[in-house]
């Protein structure tokens, strides 16, 4: 295969995201730097922000965990393929879970201030004039989920390694908004936050040839087919040259905590069920042990579902 031309690249730090123009015929590559990091992803038509990626349509067409050979679709009434998933070295992605938010962290975990995907997305896309209301459900790359018997949904730890990646071929001009998921107290990113690498590359002829043809639909609708088809505002997305990122709670700080263990406890830690995910890093394994205990002891919904008490329901 001929080599792709690199157009741009960034390393996104925990608590941040980036709005990236990815034009038709270009490839967006999202890559693990350290491994074990979930990436939330939004996308818009660059020339009409009201057309955006729709996890619901993508989910119904390709299932709960889309991977290589699937498309990312836009919402009705357009319902167009926006990207084709060219490469996926892990094969574990999620379109079930919504983005985490400040409300989730206060309601479920009791945090008054915490980095979260909605705030990160809102800030990243502000560079192109988009508002918090324009954030939509995320395609969660590298997030390991499954639906269990009875309908319950489980988030698992992930086993991604440095260099693992996904590659999306843009089929239309898009504004892509990946962010480093802020869920450090969930299994989503193995109870820690790590940077990710983002690249935009020019697709090769071999890349373009991999995209299967999509059938034309006689009843495919557009906004012009509806009684109220008036565009209410300028919908072209343009970068604000004066934009300076102002992500909340960043840069994130990491504080070392000394934990004294005897030989027997160290041996137990090495045999811990999930220690293989941390490749000999006993500190990371210890962090997993602590948060797993904390999750079971104090968190009513480890999946991050907001909890509502009786007093909150009644307003008393």
Secondary structure, DSSP 8 states (H G I E B T S, - for coil): ----EEEEEEEE-TT-EEEEEE-TTEEEEEEESSS---EEEEEEETTEEEEEB-HHHHHHHH-SS--TT-EEEB-TTT--EEEEEEEESS--EESSS----HHHHHHHH--SS---HHHHHHHHHGGGT--GGG----EEET-EEEE-TTS-EEEE-----TT-EEEEEESS-EEEEEEE---TTSGGGTTS---EEEEEEE--HHHHHTS------TT---GGGSS-----S-------TT-----TT-S-----------HHHHHHHHT-TTGGGGTT-HHHHHHHHHHHHHHHHH-S-TT------HHHHHT-
